[in-house]
Amino acid sequence: MLKSAALSVLILLICPACAAQPSTEAGQMTEQEARQAFSLAAVNIGKRSFIVQLADSAQKRAQGLMFQKTANPGMLLLYKQPDFISLWMRNTTMPLDVAFIGPDWTILHIEQLQPLDETSISSNGKVIAALEMPQGWFAAKQIKPGDKVKLITN
């Protein structure tokens, strides 16, 4: 009797974890599932305005652009407090540029990230956000370190 009760409790604990797993057989999310986790936010850099996916929780930042097939519209990883951060490209198949954004909302530096590269790329200082865009996007828009970023919230 005690064994069957323990087994029942164990099953109840395991089942919610199974339900939270991605729906594909390989254990990976579909692109639609990956995108559904994120709300959209408006960002201004200089006179340019654009919409990005917003990763504003630890879970969303950890997921990032994994399992998405395109970096468009981009993603803003937003932190509650300025801190040193490191990023990698696990399960991310497109090349990215990332702008590390300091506590004063100025771009500190921009780094290139290569598909599926699990090498850690770290911020040069404490940051409040990191903006991930398709590789070459910042250069094409002539956005550089020192430029001011503004998150538009409702």
C-alpha positions, 0 to 999 in steps of 0.5 A: 500500500505504501509503495503504491501511494509513493508511486502515485505521488511520483507519477503526479510529480513527473506528469506536469514535467512531461506536459511542459516539454516541447511537442516535437518528437526530437524534444525541440520546439517548433518555430511557432511554439518558440515565438509564442513565448514572447511579446513584442516591444518597440525600440528606438535607436537614434531616429530609427524605430523597430519592433522586437521580441521581448525576453524579460524573464529568466526563462525567456532570456534562456530560450532566446532565439533558439529553435526560430528559423529567422532572427527577424524581428530581433530580440531584446533580452531585458534584465531587471538589474545591470549585471555582467552577462554571457550569451551563446548560440545553442540551438540557434541556427542563424548568425546574429549580431548582439549589442550589449546595452549599458545601464544608461541605455547606451550601446557598449559594444557589438559582437558577432555570434555564429550559428550553433557556437556554444562559446560564451560571448560576454559583455565588457561591463554591466548591462541592462539589455542585449539586442540580438539582430540578424548579422550585419543589421547594425552595420547596415543601419550604421548603429554603433557603440555609443548610440542611445537605445530607448525601449518604448513601453505602454 
